[in-house]
Amino acid sequence: DIRIGEEQVKLKDVKDYVSQFIDNNGKSTCDYCNGVQKPDGSDHPQKAIISLSCSAQTKYDRFIAVQDEITKAFYNLRAVYAKNRFNKLPEQLNKLELEQVKKAYPFLLSEVPIKTVTE
């Protein structure tokens, strides 16, 4: 299992957890968000930083699988925004529209390896 905050989740649920965190709209300042304003969610997508950390024992394919689910969450949020804002699929956006989508949901990911202490 994977830990998100204090909760253990399955890999298949990572995308939904990340999406809900990013799109939370905690401060009610996002006019395009669909979040439910949970206290442990982000205040605004432009300030939502996802921190991905792993131990030295984490297998590379597992790390990549989690990273892929995080990427899917961002892609899905951007796709919904593109549909709502421009009535287009992401691949149909022009350069200016794509920049607006990326600004609305910036991919803010911090990867931090957890160091283990050895005696």
Secondary structure, 3 states (H helix, E strand, C coil): CEEECCEEECHHHHHHHHHHHHCCCCCCCCCCCCCCCCCCCCCCHHHCCEEEEECCCCCHHHHHHHHHHHHHHHHHHHHHHHHHHHCCCHHHCCHHHHHHHHHHCCCCEEEEECCCCCC
